[in-house]
């Protein structure tokens, strides 16, 4: 129980910080998140996962990021040419984002699978996918499958 309470003390302020940032970063964005928040968020999750003794469970919530890493690996290792910025193409005529097949990341893969869409729609699709994967992570953690990886 102490470890759970410790995690709550870290995560509650973090969640409210993220909600405030989401308000300002929602389309059309008024702020840029950048590396500083990314490092802060990563370290928050790392501290909570390691000191709270649930790093395996935490890893389940990063399924989209693991998919992105696995899909990007050929470019990251230099087997496939990697552009400096692997962003989708913005079509000025349709005002939609289009996936680029030579840019191997989850954002472009999503656009190639769904077709061109607005930045707002793409954001919603990716957030829904993240929430779905977190739900899947909970389902895996508290199912019979978890008995293979967890002691309790």
C-alpha positions as CSV (number, residue, x, y, z in Angstrom):
1,X,0.0,0.0,0.0
2,X,2.9,2.4,0.7
3,X,4.2,1.9,-2.8
4,X,0.8,2.6,-4.3
5,X,0.5,5.8,-2.2
6,X,4.0,6.8,-3.2
7,X,3.0,6.5,-6.9
8,X,-0.2,8.5,-6.4
9,X,1.8,11.3,-4.8
10,X,3.9,11.5,-8.0
11,X,1.1,10.9,-10.6
12,X,-1.7,13.1,-9.4
13,X,0.3,16.4,-9.9
14,X,1.7,14.9,-13.2
15,X,-1.8,14.2,-14.5
16,X,-3.0,17.7,-13.7
17,X,0.1,19.1,-15.3
18,X,-0.6,17.1,-18.4
19,X,-4.3,18.1,-18.5
20,X,-3.3,21.8,-18.4
21,X,-0.7,21.2,-21.1
22,X,-3.3,19.4,-23.2
23,X,-5.6,22.4,-23.0
24,X,-2.9,24.6,-24.5
25,X,-1.5,22.1,-26.8
26,X,-4.8,21.0,-28.4
27,X,-5.4,21.9,-32.0
28,X,-4.7,24.6,-32.9
29,X,-1.8,24.5,-30.5
30,X,-0.7,27.6,-28.6
31,X,2.4,26.0,-27.0
32,X,5.0,23.5,-28.1
33,X,5.7,20.6,-25.8
34,X,9.3,20.0,-26.9
35,X,12.0,17.8,-25.3
36,X,11.8,19.3,-21.8
37,X,8.3,18.0,-21.1
38,X,9.1,14.7,-22.9
39,X,12.1,14.1,-20.6
40,X,10.1,15.2,-17.6
41,X,7.2,12.8,-18.4
42,X,9.6,9.9,-19.2
43,X,11.4,10.4,-15.9
44,X,8.2,10.6,-14.0
45,X,7.0,7.3,-15.4
46,X,10.4,5.7,-14.8
47,X,10.6,6.8,-11.2
48,X,7.0,5.7,-10.5
49,X,7.5,2.4,-12.2
50,X,10.9,1.5,-10.7
51,X,10.3,2.8,-7.1
52,X,6.7,1.6,-7.1
53,X,7.8,-1.9,-8.2
54,X,5.5,-2.2,-11.2
55,X,7.9,-1.6,-14.1
56,X,6.5,-4.6,-16.1
57,X,2.9,-3.2,-15.8
58,X,4.1,0.2,-16.8
59,X,5.7,-1.2,-19.9
60,X,2.3,-2.5,-21.0
61,X,1.1,1.1,-21.2
62,X,3.8,1.9,-23.7
63,X,2.5,-0.5,-26.4
64,X,2.1,2.3,-29.0
65,X,5.6,3.6,-28.3
66,X,7.0,0.1,-28.6
67,X,5.2,-0.4,-31.9
68,X,6.6,3.0,-33.1
69,X,10.1,1.9,-32.1
70,X,9.9,-1.5,-33.8
71,X,8.4,0.0,-37.0
72,X,11.1,2.8,-37.0
73,X,14.0,0.5,-36.2
74,X,15.1,-0.1,-39.9
75,X,15.5,3.7,-40.3
76,X,17.1,4.2,-36.9
77,X,19.7,1.5,-37.7
78,X,20.4,2.9,-41.1
79,X,19.0,0.0,-43.2
80,X,16.5,2.4,-44.8
81,X,17.3,6.0,-45.6
82,X,16.0,8.2,-42.8
83,X,14.9,11.8,-43.4
84,X,15.8,14.4,-40.8
85,X,12.2,15.1,-40.0
86,X,9.9,12.2,-40.5
87,X,6.7,14.3,-40.5
88,X,3.6,13.7,-42.7
89,X,3.1,15.8,-45.7
90,X,0.7,18.7,-45.4
91,X,-1.4,19.1,-48.6
92,X,-2.2,22.8,-49.0
93,X,-5.0,22.2,-51.4
94,X,-7.0,19.7,-49.2
95,X,-5.6,21.1,-45.9
96,X,-5.1,17.5,-44.8
97,X,-2.0,15.5,-43.6
98,X,-0.9,12.7,-45.8
99,X,1.3,9.7,-44.7
100,X,4.7,9.3,-46.3
101,X,5.8,5.8,-47.0
102,X,9.5,6.6,-46.7
103,X,9.0,8.0,-43.2
104,X,8.6,5.0,-40.9
105,X,6.8,6.1,-37.7
106,X,3.4,5.5,-36.1
107,X,2.0,8.8,-37.3
108,X,2.7,8.2,-41.0
109,X,1.6,4.5,-40.7
110,X,-1.7,5.7,-39.2
111,X,-2.2,8.2,-42.1
112,X,-1.3,5.5,-44.7
113,X,-3.8,3.1,-43.1
114,X,-6.7,5.6,-42.7
115,X,-6.0,8.0,-45.5
116,X,-5.4,11.7,-45.3
117,X,-7.0,13.5,-42.4
118,X,-6.8,16.8,-40.5
119,X,-4.3,17.3,-37.7
120,X,-7.2,17.4,-35.2
121,X,-8.6,14.1,-36.4
122,X,-5.2,12.4,-36.4
123,X,-4.6,13.6,-32.9
124,X,-7.9,12.1,-31.7
125,X,-7.2,8.8,-33.5
126,X,-3.8,8.5,-31.9
127,X,-5.1,9.3,-28.5
128,X,-7.9,6.8,-28.8
129,X,-5.3,4.2,-29.9
130,X,-3.2,5.1,-26.8
131,X,-6.2,4.7,-24.5
132,X,-7.2,1.4,-26.1
133,X,-3.6,0.1,-25.6
134,X,-3.7,1.2,-22.0
135,X,-7.0,-0.7,-21.6
136,X,-5.3,-3.7,-23.3
137,X,-2.4,-3.3,-20.9
138,X,-4.8,-3.5,-17.9
139,X,-6.5,-6.5,-19.4
140,X,-3.2,-8.3,-19.9
141,X,-2.0,-7.4,-16.4
142,X,-5.1,-8.7,-14.6
143,X,-5.8,-11.8,-16.8
144,X,-4.5,-15.3,-16.7
145,X,-1.6,-14.3,-19.0
146,X,-0.2,-12.2,-16.1
147,X,0.5,-15.4,-14.1
148,X,3.3,-16.2,-16.6
149,X,5.2,-13.0,-15.8
150,X,4.1,-11.9,-12.3
151,X,4.8,-13.7,-9.0
152,X,1.5,-12.7,-7.3
